[in-house]
Amino acid sequence: MNTLEKYFAREIIRSVLFVLLAFVALLAFFDIVNEVKSVGVGGYTIFNALYYVALGTPGNVYEYMPLAALIGTIFVMAQFAQRSEFTIMRVSGFSTQQAITMLLKIGAIFVVLTFIFGEIFAPYTFKMAEKYKISVMPSAHKQDFQSGLWTKDLIRSQGLTGGVIGSRFLNVNVVDLGGKLVGITYYDLDLQFRLTKQVKAESASYQGGSVWRLNHVEETYFPESLNDSEMTPVVVKELPTLDLISEITPAILLASSADNDTDRMSAYDLALYSKHLLDNKQSAEKFEIAFWKKIIYPFAVFVMMALALPFAFLHFRSGGVSLKIFAGIMIGVVFYLLNNVFAHIGLLHTWPPFVTAVLPSLLFLGAAMAALWWVENT
């Protein structure tokens, strides 16, 4: 890395991190204000609220990293333009292609950070935050459904392997974030969709390896056929425990109940749940779009930094630094809104999930290239 690259990297990284810190602090303030109304309920104190908000910080870092990259880079480019530094660089032989390459190298750092926060820190701390709040204030439990949570599974001849011999429909009253279930009922059907078994259990805990341990179980077996000459009785059994082998995992159950929280799930969990839905011939478009958004979103950092580069060509004729920063904020807000709107439009019009996720970034990348061409040729 030469001296100029080090200078660019130092200025941009410092500026982006400062903007990101400002965003995180502002969002934390709003989250604390929102949590204040719960203080005093069930032993929930202001210190509990502060800890809960702190656990949500990685999610905010992931969500606003591209916007911080845009504003921070615009600030640096505008400073270079105001002090005529970029003009001197160009006169000295510094080309636009070199500037783009330099920004890509610096942006790669933020892309990696965005991936790390989005795939590792944010999903983990979100679950920690929900567990913590429920432990302090049980009334905050969000997984209690009026009619229960329903999901579907396939029954195979050898547990998780072998041929499909039927279907299973599982109903759960409460899904605990720690992987515990309360109030379980499932129905086994054969390939002709005839009911063969019903199982009720008071609770279940995940043992790992696709095994659920059911407690206080009541099994009801239904006859395969009934005829006029002989009536086969219904068999009912009561068991203290029963192990259920199923492809349904706690992550899948939480994904089933997290229709509005797909942004807080990792790409791995989204891919796992999408596969589960497709295997059971259910619609998975929403989760496939969320998966591709999760994969593509970190690369929006490159797009945002490309949008910032034309600001280095704008000198006194285009206003001061504050005006350019305001323009950057507006661009970032529009990108953020379009990125979310396109997910709903793609779902309504059944666009391919990858196209739906990548289209906003491609549109803004095209705008960045057009703006760069314009400032170079005017």
Secondary structure, DSSP 8 states (H G I E B T S, - for coil): --HHHHHHHHHHHHHHHHHHHHHHHHHHHHHHHHHHTTTTSTT--HHHHHHHHHHTHHHHHHHHHHHHHHHHHHHHHHHHHHTTHHHHHHHTT--HHHHHHHHHHHHHHHHHHHHHIIIIIHHHHHHHHHHHHHHH-GGG---EEEEEEEEEEEEEEEBTEEEEEEEEEEEEEEE-TTSEEEEEEEEEEETT--EEEEEEEEEEEEEETTEEEEEEEEEEE--S---SS-----EEEEEEEEEEE-S--HHHHHHHH-TT-GGGS-HHHHHHHHHHHHHTT---HHHHHHHHHHHHGGGHHHHHHHHHGGGGG--GGG--HHHHHHHHHHHHHHHHHHHHHHHHHHHHTT--HHHHHHHHHHHHHHHHHHHHHHHH--
